[in-house]
Amino acid sequence: MLGNNLPTPEDVISLYKARKIEAMRLYDANKDVLQALNGSNIHLLLDVPNELLQLFATDSNAANTWVQSKVAQYSPTVHFRYIAVGNEVIPGNLAQFVLPAMASVTVCTVSAGLHSKIKVSTSVSQAVLGASYPPSAGAFTSEADSFLGPIARFLEGHRAPLLVNLYPYFAYRAMPHESSHGLCIVHFSGGVVFDGKLNYSNLFDAMVDSVYSALEKIGGEMVEVVVWRPVARRLVVLQRASGMHRPITPT
């Protein structure tokens, strides 16, 4: 959405279909893109922009107006899958508004009859992790923990996942002895991360389990993790432990 000489939304959707790319993320609702997605069956992760968090946390009417105009109006012909209430704001000055804003948006999706189809969550980066190696030692920072504990309970109650942005290449850059960046997402039979009896064949799997370990430590063991996986070019639910990945089943 940012840049010069961009293709039209219709051209982008055609490219998605031609390349069998099954999911898209929009960091803000765009009328032209949403119209182009009509009937495409592309799974959509739509963000509530960070600048709206405080407003939605304090004004349910504003949240309802957004859900009605940006989501309900286009559903069910646009396949919304998740709403990310804020992107990478935990920890930070806006973190305090994430949970009340999530609650507001969730109430609005229920009122619109969309709650069974669309799960409301927030998106976090690896900055929430104070420890990530080995994966079983994964733990949130104390600052992030104070926000993610209540959020995890909310997500569990609504059977919604935690959305996580993972960047395996950043982890790879801290491993100068490795000769191939393929280990970020490609499986290596010899293993690249070892954790007791567990042998991880790539950094991506290890990073996912670090998040699961951190969730378990705050009582969120029933919360699933959803991440954009570059190899699959789709949103996938990632199950706990040693690279057992389960792609989202279209509904």
Buried (B, 14 or more C-beta within 10 A) or exposed (E): EEEEEEEEBEEBBBEBEEEEBBBBBBBBBBEEBBEBBEEBEBBBBBBBBBEBBBBBBEBBEBBBEBBEEBBBEBBEEBBBBBBBBBBBBBBBEBBBBBBBBBBBBBBBBBBBEBBEEBBBBBBBBBBBBBBBBBBBBBBBBEBBBBBBBEBBBBBBEBEBBBBBBBBBEEBBEEBEEBEEBEBBBBBBEEBBBEBEEBBBBBBBBBBBBBBBBBBBBBEBEEBBBBBBBEEBBBBBBBBBBBBEBEEBEEE
